[in-house]
Amino acid sequence: MDKNRGYAVVEACLVVPVFLFFMLALGSLAMSFLAEAHIHQSLAEAADDTALYCYLENKMPSGADTGFLMDITILTKQFHSYLGADPFVRLAVKGKEAGIIISIKPDLKNKKIFTACADFWVGYKLPLFGRQYVHTTVQIKKKAFVGYEPGENTERYVYVTPNEAVYHLHRGCSYLSVSARQIRENQKSGYAPCSFCGRQEADAGKIYVARTGDVYHNRADCSGLKRTVRRIALTEVAGLRPCQRCGKE
């Protein structure tokens, strides 16, 4: 009996450290994947705004050749606006938000097409080995909203959110925005803390709650106050009905 008990102790000493190693590594890997997913989502939405802005550039007086100089400004500004102070990015990306380099690559064959790029170093923290960084690039290919020519793909795209029964024709539809209100910190009774920013200090004693949510947020730019929106082809929305507000054209 004592001999068997000794075997169990030895096995535990060998197995438990290995188990903890893989669990910690898995947690760090998940953190990095979430950071990359949030960067991808923010870049996709910023690229949509940039494609819309190209319409205004196209309407500028003849002779004004801004190329992509103005587009990169809009892309960068909108990207950081959508990303905000993302907790996963701050934990997994080298240099945090400032470590993400935004650029635009024009298409050599079609000047209406551009690729929005986000370059950054994402870190994986492994026990005993420390944090290891891997260079990652996220790319979103878009077509500027400046009209179509004969032979070009004219497929229409719409916007959807997870677990929603409708699709939206416009990214700016008010139904795609999270409606939040500001309350004082002493009024948070009945609300649970946000898993992203609940441990951070509130802004001047003020917190934020979504009108249809049951958690409170200490930061106005918390990613928990943002909705995940995907852009898909209209032919892929089988089973979804158009939004009552923006789906009628």
TAVEN-V949350 format. One record per helix or strand. SS is the DSSP state (~ for helix, > for strand). FROM is the first residue (numbers start at 1). TO is the last residue. If there is no record, write none. Layout:
BEGIN
ss:from:to
SS:FROM:TO
SS:FROM:TO
END
This chain:
BEGIN
ss:from:to
~:2:58
~:69:83
~:87:92
>:93:93
~:96:99
>:101:106
>:113:126
>:130:143
>:157:161
>:166:168
~:174:176
>:180:184
~:185:187
>:192:193
>:203:203
>:206:210
>:215:217
~:223:225
>:229:233
~:234:236
>:241:242
END
